[in-house]
Amino acid sequence: MNKIKSAVALFLITVLILGVCFMCAVSFSYGSEGKTFNSIVNMMSKDTYLGNMLADGLVDNYVGGSYSAVYYPEGVISAQEHADNLAGLLEAVEEAEGEEAETRQKAYDDYEAKYAEHGSVYLDKEVACDDDGAVTEEFEAEIEEVYTLLRARLEKIREEGVRLERRDDYTFGITLPDYSGSAAIMLNYFSYTGNVVMGYGSDADSATKLTPADGESVRDYIKGISSGTGATGVSYVAIEFTKKGRELVASWTADATSSSAVTLFFYVGEHSVISLSAQEVINEGTIYASGSGSSAFTESTAKATAVALETALFTAQPETALTIGNAVRTPAAFGDLAYVLILAAFGALIVGMAVFFIIRYRALAAAHLYTFVIWLLTMILLVWGIPMLHFGLDAIAAILLSGTLLCVADVTVFEAVRKEYAAGKTVSAAIKAGYKKCLLPAIDLHAVLALFAVIAFAISLTELQVFALTLLIGVALSALSTIAVSRFHWVALMSFAKDKAAFCNFRKEVREDD
């Protein structure tokens, strides 16, 4: 490769690296409205075990830790609530006299007889049991529908730290990661049961609601619901309408003006989850709701809202309502500074790697460093872009392992070329011979690790699957980088050197005559 082609290629690569680095690492506000450009590292899903004390600075949408709560279906109460209610009724009995005491005693007896104990919860016999006190099949089926709905919602979140467990057969423990302090809001939205309802008016309580004709449902009007975050950092819920739905919304907003706005409402059951003010007719196939002021969506609340609506639209809805027990926040298991310290450790390791390569290979170190930075940026983009992946201990371990593999592979090749040059070959010939000798061993090593990652992914649970998939991606990129990218950078950079051996810090072997 001649100098001109090398210069152009390296210039373009450098500009691309700087641009991607900026996108990955830099967040900033702009414009008179204080809009925010969020870096990719900022927007990455992160492990709830890694706390971030600098939540308003370095990574402003990540807090760390999680919120947990218990959902109680209609007809199910906790043993504590049952005991507290009985204690209150008993106290009322003890304070009353005469006929009032008899009335309150009857209320106490009726309440005590109303519930049947089941483990650490109590079941309302009128709701859950038959005449013999046995739990009915209908109630059991309702509980299964609740579980199916909750599982569908949590599976769509695809975040580390999301948990769903059944307790006492009839209650559900929910754990959600705490992003921007919005986990409590998400817990509330996920407890909503019922079908999606559309309406319009001046407020949610008095709004005129859509009543589908016989043989129709709201799915004849709404095609799909999703969420996203734009390049400016604004998060939104996107509602896609069918032709009939688009015509309906246009008719609802036909008289909307800036001075007489019409508000569209979207409910899950009786709960309003989106309100969108229209100041002109809306005749679009998709509308985007982002909220405003304190009600503006974050990435997490937009996702929670979209998931609540989407599952209410496409998943069978139980008739029973859900009540939320007290939410409890669990702090990040590895401390509030864990995320910041991990980033600092990554930086220290990269600096140490750079120092080693510079001391050992002088200018040739630039070929490896160009390759490593491209590899690392690609890994960041993929961990951010693949919904299943997140930045946590499992992904960190995979990135470190595959990054180490890349470094070892490059050192192995560099040393093989050094030996070929020391044996008497020219630098160009030594590069060809060194890569040829290392090709099969490098492929074998990468193939073994790739096979391990595939097997681990196939047989493991979610947490280990994140490690396995991240490792598989890292190993594949490492193989490509070692075989092709590092060699390209080596040849391109070396084209500017007058003394190619000095560029690589190579020396010929000196043999003494016998």
N, C-alpha and C positions, 0 to 999 in steps of 0.2 A: 504494500500500500504506500503510495507516494505521500509527500508532506501535505499537499493541498487537500487531498481527500481525507487524510487523517485529521487535519486541522478542522475541516468542516464537520466531520462526524463527531469529534470530541466537543466542539463548540455546541452542537445541537444536543448532544447527550448531557452536557453540563447545564445548559439552559433548562432542559427537561427535568433534571434532578433538582435544580433550585426551585423550579415551579412546583413540583410535587412536594418537596420539603416544606415549602410555604403553605400549601394546602393542608398538609398533614399536621403541622405544628403550630400555626399562627391563627389566633382568633382576635377579632377586633370589631369595634363599633364604627358605624359610618352613617352619614346623612343626618339631617336635622331631626328625624324621627327616632334616632338612636337604634337603627337596625344593626343586627349583629351577623358577622360572618363567622361561622363555627368551623374550627379545624376538624379534620377527620379524627384525630386522636381525641378531641373533645366529644365527638358524636359516637365514638365506639362504645358498644355495650361492654360493661365491665363486671368483674366478679364482685359479688357483695361482700366477700371476705376482706377485700382490700379497701380500707378507708382512705378518704382524701380530705385532710384537714383544710386544704386550700380550695374548698369547693367554689368559692366566689372568685378565684383567681386563675390558677393553672387549668383546671378542668371544671367549668362552672355548671355542668349538668349532672355531676356525679358526687354523691354523698358517701355511699358505702353503707353497709348494714342492711337490715330488712325490717319489714313490718309483718306481724302475724296476727291473725284473728280467727275466730271460729264462727261459721255460719250455722244458724239454727233454723231448720225448716219449720213452717207453720205447724203447730201442734207439738213441738219439741222445746223444752226449756231445760236449763242447767239445774243441777241439784242445788247449787247456791241460790239461784233465783227462786226455786221452789221453797227452800228453807226460809229465805228472807220474806217471801210473801206469807207463808204460814206464821212466821213470827209476828209480822205486822197485824195479821188478823187476830192472832191470840192476844196481842197487846190491846187491841180494840175491845175484845171480849172482856178482858180483865178490868178495863176502865168503865165499862157500861154497867147499868143496873136494870133490873126489872125486865120488861118486854124487849127493850133495846138489847139487853144482854142475850136474850134468847135468839133474837134476830141475828145478831153478830155471831153467836155460836153456830147457828145454822149455816151462815156463810162460810165459817171456818170448816165445818164438817163437809159441806158441798165441795169446797175447793180441795180438801184432802182426798175426797172420793173421786174427784174429777181426773186425777193423774195417776198413772201406773209407773212405778219405778223400773228403769231399764239401765242397768249399769250406773253411770254417773249422770244420766239425764232422766227426765220424766216425760212421759208421753200423755198427751190429752186423749183420753179414752174416746171422746166423741169424734175426734178427728182420725185417730190412728187405729182404734181397736173395734172389734165386733162385740156382740152382746156377751160373749164368754170371756172378754178381756184379752183375746189374742190379737196380735197385730194383723191387719187385713192385707190381702194381696194388693189391693188398690193403693194402699199407702206405701207398701214396699216398692211398687212400680213407680210411684211419684218420686221416691227417694232416688231410685236408679236414674230417672230422668234428670233430677237435679245434679247428680254426679256426672252424668254425660255432658250436661251443659257446662258445668264448671271445668271439666277436663278439656272440653273444646276451647274454652276461653284461655285457659292457662297454656295450652299447647301452642296457641297462636302468639303468645308473648315471646317465646323462644329466648328467654334470658336465663343466665345462671342465677340460682337462688330462688327460682319459682318452684313452689311445692304445693301439692294437693294430697291430703290424706283423709281417710275416713276414720271417724272416731265414734265409738259406741254405736256403730252401725247406722246412726241417723244424723250425725253432725259431721261437718267438714272443716278441717284445719287448712287454712290458706296462708302461704308465705310469699311475699313479693319483695323484690329488691327496691331499695329506697333511692330513686332518682329524683333530684330536685325537690325532695320532700313530698313527692306526689303519690307515694305508695298508698297512703291513707285514702286518697281520692279514688285510686284504682280499686282498692278493696270495696269501696262503696259501690262503684259502678258494676263490678262483677257480681254483686249480690242481687242485681235487678233481674227479675224474671218477668216473662210476658212477651208478647209479640211487638214488633215494631209498629208504631202508629205515627202517621203524619198529621199535622194540623197547622192552622194559621190563625192569627188574630193579634190582639194587643198584649196578652199575657198567657202563660202556660195553662193556668187553671180554667180560663174561659174560652180558650181557643176552639175554633170549629175543627173537628177531627174528621179524617177520612173514614168513611164506612164503605168498604168494598162491596160491590154488588154480589148477588148470589153467584157462587161458582168462582169468585175471584178472591185474591188475597193481596196483601201489600206487595208481594213479589211481582205482581202484574204491573206495579208502578216503579219499584226500585230494583235495579239490575244487580248492583253490588256496592259495597262500602269498604273503603280502605283509608289508610293514613299515610302521611309522608312529611318530609321536611325539605323546604326549598333551599336553593343556593344561598339565600339571604338569612337562613336560619329560622324562618317562620314555619311553624308546624301547623298542619291542617288535617281535617277529615274530609275526604272526597266521597260524595254520594252520586252514584251514576244512575240515571233514570232510564226507564224504557220510554218508548214513544208516548205511551199513554201517561206516564208519570211526568214527562216533560210538558205535555199539554196541560196537565192538571196544575203544575206549579206556575205555568204562564198565566192560567186563568186566575189563580189565587193572587198573583202579584200584578195583575193588569192595571189596577188603580193606584199602585205604589208610587209615591213621589218623595222628594227630599223633605217636604214638610209633613207628609202623611205616610210614613213608612208602614210596611206590612211585615210582621215577623213570622217566619216559618219555624215550626217546632217539630222536633223528632223525638219520640218517646220510646222507652223500653217499658212496656206495660203502662203503669201510671206515672212513671218517672221521666221528666223531661231531661234529655242529655245534650241536646243541641238546640240553640235558638239562633236564627240567622235573620238579621234585619235587612229587608229589601227596600231600596229607595227608588227602584225602577223595575219594570217588568223583567222577570228572569225567564229566559227562553233558551236554556242551555241543556245539553245532554248530561253534563256533570257540573255540580256546584261544589265549591270549596269553602268550608267553614273553618276559620282560624281563631275566632273569638277576638276580644279586644280588652285592653287594660288588664285588670287582675284576673279576668276570665279567659285570657289568651291561652291557647293550648301550648303545652310543652310537648316535646317528642313523646314522652311517656303518657301524658293524659290524652293526647290525640290518638295514640295507639290503643289505649284502654277504651276510649269512647268508640272507636271504630270496631274494635273486637266485640264490645258489648252489643252494638247494633248489628254487626254482621252475624253473630251467633244467634241473636234473637230472630234474625231474618231467616236463617237457613237451618237452625237446629230446633228439634221438637222442644216446645216450652212446657215445663211443669206447671200445674195449676197452683202449687203451693208457693207461698212467698218465703223469702229468707230474711232473717234478722241477724245483724252482726253483733257478736260479742265484743268486748273491749279489745282494741288493737294494741299490741305490744311491740315496741321497737327494740330490735336486737342490734347492738353496735357491730361494726366490722370486727371480725374475729382476730385479724392480724394487726389491729391498731389503726388509729386515725391517720397516721402518716405513712401507712404501708405503700400506697400507690406512688406517692412522691419519692419514697426511698427506693422503690423498684426502678423508677425512671432514672434516678441518680446512679444506681448500681449498673443499669444498662449503659449509661453514658461512660462510667468508669471502665467497664469491660471493653467498650469500643475503643476508647483512648488507649488502653493497654495493648489491645490487638494492633492498633495502628503503630504504636511505638515499636513493638516487636518486628513488624514487617519492615518498617523504615530502617531499623538498625541492621536487620539481616539482609535486606534486599535493596536498600537505598531507593532510587527512583522507581524501580520495578514495583515497589509497594503501592504506587498510585494505581497500577492495573488492578490489584486486588481490592483496594479501597473503593474504586469506582464500582467494581462488581458487587462488593458487599453492600454498598449503599443502595444500589438498584435492587438487590435481593431484599434488603430490609424494607424498603419503601413498598415493594410489591407485596410483601407479607402483611404490612399494615393495611394496605388497600383491600386485600382479600379478607383479612379478619374483620374489617369493617363492613365489607360488602356482602359476605355470605351470612345469611340470617342465623344459621345455627351457631356460628362462632362468636366468641367474646374474648376480651382481654382479661385473663385471670391466671391463676397459678398453673392450670393445665396448659393454656396457650403459651404462657411464659416458658414453661419447661420444654415444650415442643420447639419454640423459637430458638431457645438456647442450644438445644441438641442439634437442630438442623443447621443453625449458624455455625456452631463448632465444627460440624461436618464439612461445611463449605471452607472454613479456614484450614482444616486438616488436609482436605483434598487439594487446595491451592498450594499449600506448603509441600505436599508430596510431589506435585507436578514440578514446582520450582526447583526442588532438590534433585529430581530426576534430570531436569535440563542442566542444572549445574554440573552434575556428574558427566553428562554427555559432553559438555563444553570442556571440562577439565581433562577428558580423555583425548582431546585433540580436534574436535569438530568445531565448525564455525557456530556463532550464536544461532543463526537461522536454522542450520542443520540440527543443532542440539535441541531447539524448540520442537521441531518436527519429530525427532527421535524420542524425546522425553514424553511428549503427549501420546505418541504411539504406544510406548511401554506402559503408561499409566492408564490408558483408556479402559481396558478390560477390568483391571482391579477396581478402578473408580466406579464403573458400572455395577460390578458385583456388590460392592459395599453399599451403594445407594439402593440397589434392588433388594438387598436383605432388609434394610431399614424400611423401605417402602412396603415390602411384604408384611413385616411386623405391624406396621401402621394399619394396613388393610385388615389383618386378622383381629387386631385390637378393636378396630371400629365395628367389625361384624359381631363380636361377642360381648361388647361392653355396654354399660349404661351411659347416660347422657354426658356426665362429667368426663369420663375417659374417652368418649367419642370425640369430644372437643379436642383433647390432646392428640388423639389418633389422626383426625382429619387435618389438624394444623401441622402435625409432623409429616404427614403424607405430602401436603402442599410444599412444605419447606424442603423436604428431601428432593422432590421433583425439580424445584427451582434451583437447588444446590447442584444437582447433576447437570442441568442446562448451563448454569453459570460456570462451573468448572470446565466443562468440555468446550464451550463455545465463547461465552461472554468474556471470561478472563483472558482467553487467548486473543480475542479481538482487541481488547484494551492493551494488551502487551504489545502486539504488533503495531497498533496505531501510535502508542506513546513512544515506542522505540524508534519510530521512523524519524524523530527529531534529534536523536542522539548521534553524535559523531563517533563516539566510542561505545559501541553496543554492549561490550563486556562490562565496562565501568557502569553503564546504566543499570545493569542487573547485579552489580557487585560480584561478578564472576571472575575467577582467576584460573589460569592454566596450572596443571600439576607440574612441579619442578622435579625432574628426575636427575639424580646424581649418577655420573658414570661409575661403573665398577672399577 
